[in-house]
Amino acid sequence: MLKVIESELMSSYYMIHRLVLLATRTKGIPKHEPNGIHVTSAHHSRNFNLNDIDGYQESSNVITDSNNTYCKGP
């Protein structure tokens, strides 16, 4: 009989515990999305711009190389 009572108490405890966790879990969800990256100094914004330019140049080199490799030519 004591095992049944203990089992019922533990199940109700864990059910209440889960409900409390679910109710408090929503506090970490932001109310709105950020607008963009907030860069504080000119040095960081320069690095972001250089990385964008490098990525664009690398992708254009890959496309040019693939066009030169796989084109039939005259």
C-alpha positions in Angstrom: 0.0 0.0 0.0 2.8 2.4 0.8 4.4 1.7 -2.6 1.2 2.7 -4.3 0.9 5.9 -2.4 4.6 6.7 -3.0 4.2 6.1 -6.7 1.1 8.3 -6.9 2.9 11.1 -5.0 6.0 10.9 -7.2 3.9 10.9 -10.4 2.0 14.0 -9.3 5.2 15.7 -8.2 6.8 15.2 -11.6 3.6 16.2 -13.4 3.6 19.5 -11.5 7.3 19.9 -12.0 6.9 19.5 -15.8 4.0 22.1 -15.8 6.2 24.6 -14.0 9.1 24.0 -16.4 6.8 24.5 -19.4 5.3 27.7 -18.0 8.8 29.2 -17.3 10.3 28.1 -20.6 8.7 30.8 -22.6 10.6 33.5 -20.9 13.7 32.9 -23.0 11.9 33.5 -26.3 12.6 36.9 -27.7 9.6 39.2 -28.4 11.1 40.4 -31.7 13.9 39.4 -34.1 17.0 41.6 -34.3 17.2 43.8 -37.3 20.8 42.9 -38.2 24.4 42.7 -37.0 25.3 45.5 -34.7 28.9 46.5 -35.5 30.6 48.8 -33.0 33.8 49.9 -34.7 34.9 50.7 -38.3 37.5 47.9 -38.1 34.9 45.2 -37.7 32.7 46.6 -40.4 35.8 46.7 -42.7 36.5 43.0 -41.9 32.9 42.1 -42.7 33.1 43.9 -46.1 36.4 42.3 -46.9 35.0 38.8 -46.2 32.0 39.6 -48.4 34.2 40.7 -51.2 36.5 37.6 -50.8 33.4 35.3 -50.9 32.1 37.0 -54.0 35.5 36.7 -55.8 36.0 33.1 -54.8 32.5 32.1 -56.1 33.1 34.0 -59.3 36.5 32.2 -59.8 34.8 28.8 -59.2 32.1 29.6 -61.7 34.7 30.8 -64.3 36.8 27.7 -63.7 33.8 25.4 -64.1 32.7 27.2 -67.3 36.3 26.9 -68.7 36.6 23.2 -67.7 33.2 22.0 -68.9 32.6 24.1 -72.0 33.1 22.4 -75.4 34.7 25.4 -77.0 35.2 26.1 -80.7 
